[in-house]
């Protein structure tokens, strides 16, 4: 972007909102059909991460008003974490196998089930919670074995970590950046993650207090841009994972170029670039 261009927060938010909309359109029309042919019918974390990415982009396409900022920053925060996880699994599968992520899901379910059981100790368990109690009965030993395999303690037992990797998100962001410097995950965590969490968790207004009405759309603008960046990384790594990158690279890069031109046109109030449309079907 030229140094002499100073778009308003409203124009910036509109430009990056449009970027998320166009990226969602491209993923739905051009990426999902290709990946679906390979991944459908089996548990495949990379495909599931792509589906979550598409779902978040679809959600973002409905959050155009400045007052929607909480949903926008939540999407950015989630897509950042998905991109970190995709990077770890793609570039270092030995240390971060997809099976570990699946094991963590079951471990989290067991943790929640035990909490429900303990809460209703000595009392009837409401019907809506009985599946969790059955999960303890049928899967507790299997999950405990998975905990011991992936997250052993010095006492010879397994544990349930806060994240599937066994590390904090900050530690994983640093590792992911070493594996894929283009992602700049460590920089994002250091400079943006706290702001996103302020607007996602808790009751206060730490992320928005003191921001003027004119500047308020800038909160969403930054989050739209971050969401698009990390959604793009998840998509790129997903295409690599399913060995589709070589055939999709040209189309992917062309769509990215046109998407950037459209955003730039909004920022400069120059609409001549026109809207982005996915490349025609071959």
C-alpha positions in Angstrom: 0.0 0.0 0.0 1.3 3.5 -0.8 2.4 5.7 2.1 0.2 8.6 0.9 -3.0 6.5 1.3 -4.7 7.0 4.7 -8.1 5.1 4.5 -10.6 5.6 7.2 -11.3 2.9 9.7 -14.7 2.3 8.1 -13.1 1.9 4.6 -10.5 -0.4 6.1 -13.1 -2.6 7.8 -15.1 -2.8 4.6 -12.1 -3.8 2.5 -11.1 -6.6 4.9 -14.7 -7.7 5.4 -14.9 -8.1 1.6 -11.7 -10.0 1.6 -13.1 -12.6 4.0 -16.3 -12.9 2.0 -14.4 -13.5 -1.3 -12.1 -16.0 0.4 -15.1 -17.9 1.7 -16.6 -18.0 -1.7 -13.4 -19.4 -3.2 -13.0 -22.1 -0.5 -16.6 -23.2 -0.9 -16.6 -23.3 -4.7 -13.1 -24.4 -5.6 -11.3 -25.9 -2.6 -13.9 -27.9 -0.7 -15.1 -30.0 -3.7 -11.5 -31.1 -4.4 -10.6 -32.0 -0.8 -14.0 -33.6 -0.2 -13.3 -36.3 -2.8 -10.3 -37.4 -0.8 -11.3 -36.9 2.8 -15.0 -37.8 3.0 -15.8 -40.9 4.9 -12.9 -40.9 7.3 -11.7 -38.9 10.3 -9.3 -36.4 8.9 -8.2 -33.5 11.1 -6.9 -31.4 8.2 -10.2 -31.6 6.4 -12.0 -30.8 9.7 -9.8 -27.8 10.2 -10.7 -26.6 6.7 -14.4 -27.1 7.4 -14.1 -25.0 10.6 -12.2 -22.4 8.6 -14.9 -22.2 6.0 -17.6 -22.0 8.7 -15.8 -19.1 10.5 -15.5 -17.2 7.2 -19.2 -17.8 6.6 -19.9 -16.4 10.0 -17.7 -13.4 9.3 -19.6 -12.7 6.1 -22.6 -11.8 8.4 -20.7 -9.5 10.8 -20.5 -6.2 8.9 -21.7 -3.8 11.5 -19.1 -2.2 13.9 -21.1 -3.6 16.9 -20.3 -7.1 15.6 -16.7 -6.7 16.7 -16.9 -9.3 19.4 -17.8 -12.1 16.9 -15.1 -10.8 14.5 -12.3 -10.9 17.0 -13.4 -14.4 18.2 -13.1 -15.7 14.7 -9.7 -14.2 14.3 -8.5 -15.7 17.6 -9.9 -19.2 16.6 -8.4 -19.1 13.1 -5.0 -18.1 14.5 -5.0 -21.2 16.7 -6.2 -23.5 13.9 -3.4 -22.1 11.7 -0.8 -22.8 14.5 -2.1 -26.4 14.8 -2.1 -27.0 11.1 1.4 -25.8 10.9 2.7 -28.0 13.6 1.0 -31.1 12.2 2.1 -30.4 8.6 5.7 -29.6 9.2 6.4 -31.8 12.2 4.0 -34.7 12.2 6.3 -36.9 14.2 6.1 -34.5 17.2 2.5 -33.4 16.6 0.6 -36.3 14.9 -3.1 -35.7 14.1 -3.9 -38.7 16.3 -2.7 -36.7 19.3 -5.3 -34.0 18.5 -8.0 -36.7 18.3 -6.8 -38.2 21.6 -7.1 -34.8 23.2 -10.7 -34.5 22.1 -11.6 -37.8 23.9 -9.5 -36.8 26.9 -11.4 -33.5 27.1 -14.7 -35.4 26.9 -13.6 -37.7 29.7 -12.6 -34.7 31.9 -16.1 -33.1 31.4 -17.8 -36.4 32.0 -16.0 -37.0 35.3 -17.0 -33.5 36.4 -20.6 -34.2 35.7 -20.5 -37.5 37.5 -18.9 -35.9 40.6 -21.4 -33.0 40.6 -24.3 -35.4 40.7 -22.7 -37.8 43.1 -25.5 -39.4 45.2 -28.2 -37.8 43.0 -30.0 -38.8 39.8 -28.2 -37.7 36.7 -30.4 -35.7 34.4 -31.3 -37.4 31.1 -29.3 -35.0 29.0 -26.1 -35.9 30.8 -26.4 -39.7 30.7 -24.3 -40.1 27.5 -21.4 -38.6 29.4 -21.8 -41.1 32.2 -21.9 -43.9 29.6 -18.7 -42.6 28.1 -17.0 -43.0 31.4 -18.2 -46.6 31.6 -17.2 -47.6 28.0 -14.2 -45.4 27.2 -12.4 -44.3 30.4 -9.7 -47.0 30.3 -9.0 -46.4 26.6 -8.7 -42.6 27.1 -6.5 -43.1 30.2 -4.2 -45.2 28.0 -4.1 -42.4 25.4 -3.2 -39.9 28.1 -0.3 -42.0 29.3 0.9 -42.4 25.7 0.8 -38.7 24.7 1.0 -36.8 28.0 2.8 -38.9 30.6 3.8 -37.6 34.0 6.8 -38.4 36.1 4.5 -40.4 38.4 3.8 -42.8 35.5 0.3 -41.6 34.9 -1.3 -39.6 32.1 -2.6 -36.1 32.3 -5.1 -33.9 30.4 -3.3 -30.8 29.1 -5.0 -27.5 28.3 -3.9 -27.8 24.7 -3.5 -31.0 22.7 0.2 -30.4 22.2 0.9 -30.4 25.9 2.3 -26.8 25.6 0.9 -23.3 25.9 -0.4 -21.6 22.8 2.5 -19.1 23.1 5.0 -21.9 23.1 3.3 -23.5 20.1 3.3 -20.1 18.3 7.0 -19.9 18.7 7.5 -23.4 17.4 5.2 -22.9 14.5 7.1 -19.8 13.4 10.3 -21.8 13.4 8.7 -24.4 11.2 6.9 -21.8 8.9 8.3 -18.3 9.2 5.7 -16.9 6.8 3.0 -17.3 9.5 4.7 -15.0 12.0 2.7 -16.7 14.7 5.1 -15.6 17.5 4.7 -11.9 16.5 0.9 -12.2 16.3 0.7 -13.8 19.7 3.0 -11.2 21.2 1.2 -8.2 19.7 -2.4 -9.2 19.0 -3.5 -12.2 21.0 -4.1 -10.3 24.3 -6.3 -7.7 22.5 -8.4 -10.5 20.9 -8.8 -12.2 24.3 -9.9 -8.9 25.9 -12.7 -8.6 23.4 -13.6 -12.3 23.7 -13.4 -13.3 27.4 -14.7 -11.7 30.5 -17.0 -8.9 31.4 -14.9 -5.8 31.0 -14.1 -3.5 28.0 -10.4 -3.6 28.1 -10.2 -4.1 24.3 -12.6 -1.3 23.4 -12.6 1.2 26.3 -11.5 4.6 25.1 -11.8 3.9 21.4 -13.6 6.7 19.7 -16.7 6.2 17.6 -14.8 7.1 14.4 -12.0 4.7 15.1 -14.1 1.8 16.5 -14.4 -0.1 13.1 -10.6 -0.4 13.3 -11.1 -3.2 15.9 -13.0 -5.3 13.3 -10.7 -4.2 10.5 -7.6 -5.7 12.2 -9.5 -8.9 13.0 -10.9 -9.3 9.5 -7.4 -9.0 8.1 -6.0 -11.4 10.6 -8.8 -13.9 10.0 -8.2 -13.9 6.3 -4.4 -14.3 6.7 -4.7 -17.3 8.9 -7.6 -18.8 6.9 -5.4 -18.6 3.9 -2.6 -20.4 5.7 -4.9 -23.2 6.8 -6.1 -23.6 3.2 -2.6 -23.6 1.7 -1.4 -26.2 4.2 -4.5 -28.3 3.7 -4.0 -28.3 -0.1 -0.4 -29.4 0.5 -1.5 -32.1 2.9 -3.9 -33.6 0.4 -1.3 -33.3 -2.4 -3.5 -30.8 -4.3 -1.2 -27.8 -4.2 0.6 -28.4 -7.5 -2.6 -28.3 -9.4 -4.3 -25.6 -7.3 -1.3 -23.2 -6.9 -1.8 -21.1 -10.0 -5.5 -20.6 -9.3 -4.9 -20.0 -5.6 -2.3 -17.3 -6.3 -4.5 -15.6 -8.9 -7.5 -15.5 -6.6 -5.3 -14.1 -3.9 -4.0 -11.4 -6.2 -7.4 -10.3 -7.4 -8.7 -10.4 -3.8 -5.9 -8.0 -2.8 -6.7 -5.7 -5.7 -10.4 -5.5 -4.7 -9.4 -4.7 -1.1 -7.0 -2.0 -2.3 -9.7 -0.5 -4.5 -12.0 -0.1 -1.5 -9.2 1.4 0.6 -8.4 4.0 -2.1 -12.1 4.5 -3.1 -11.1 3.3 -6.6 -13.8 0.7 -7.6 -12.4 0.1 -11.1 -10.8 -3.2 -10.1 -14.3 -4.7 -9.7 -15.4 -7.5 -7.6 -13.5 -10.8 -7.2 -14.9 -13.8 -8.9 -13.4 -17.3 -8.6 -11.5 -18.5 -11.7 -13.7 -20.2 -14.2 -14.0 -24.0 -13.9 -11.6 -25.9 -16.2 
